[in-house]
Amino acid sequence: MKISILIANYNNGKYFKDCYLSLINQTYNNWEVIIVDDASTDNSVELIKEIINGDDRFLLYENPENKGCGYTKGKCMDYATGEICAYLDPDDALYPAALEESIKQYENADIVATYSKMMMCDEKLVPQKVFANTKQIYNNPYFFNCPIQFAHFFTFKKEAYLRTSGINPNLKSAVDQDLYLKILELGNIKFINDVLYKYRLHSDGISQESSKQSAKDSFAKVIHETMRRRGIKIINNQKVPEVYGNSEEIFMLLNYQVSFLYRLKTKMKLLLKHSTV
């Protein structure tokens, strides 16, 4: 089973060497890497070309002009040829067994996606702490990954992706969350209780401190669109607005999901579900 690693790059070439080394040192060998550069304004393209030179497992494409994260990640999917796909940011890296551990989960035909724990790292990719919020989720129409309960390393079946509307090319952030929620509607997702992904914290990260409010607004729009797509008009006895207004009104609808009672009920449902498997 072939896995396509998808990398959307914008001005992160200086970090790519760590990403590259983590890929060529994988214990699983049936993979390709699709890189799409979104008209970087630094020397990213030159750096990436130099690093991947001579390795035909890596394919580099370039947007003629800056199109944004959503468009660029969508283009990555256009070029992917693997049965399984996964996004990897160019400034991050994988642990050596990441692909092998993910691929083996698809021996169960009901699985459409997998996710793992991730390690938070400093700017030099030195591990600091495991992202504590990652856990086994209870997947149902009212799950919106809010608060965040999983992120990287997320893999998914290409055929499942093709049954969705795809990545929204207009999104500048929350692109991954939009994808997760669409894929979750199509089948079972497997939690791998191991750390497979290294997430680099640095000031250049587009989803980090400088653009938190923009990211929050994008995530709220993704959740609102997900509610609309799932036909949810009432949630926790509150009416879902027909037209998106602002992020606060969307997140207020989901406040009940952080309560102790709700989390306890969800945990009990998970225990019951797994006890009957």
Helices and strands as residue ranges (DSSP letters): E 3-9, G 13-15, H 16-24, E 31-37, H 44-52, E 58-62, H 69-79, E 84-87, E 93-94, H 98-104, G 105-107, E 111-121, E 127-130, E 155-157, H 158-161, H 175-184, E 188-200, G 209-211, H 212-229, E 234-235, E 238-239, H 247-253, G 255-258, H 260-275
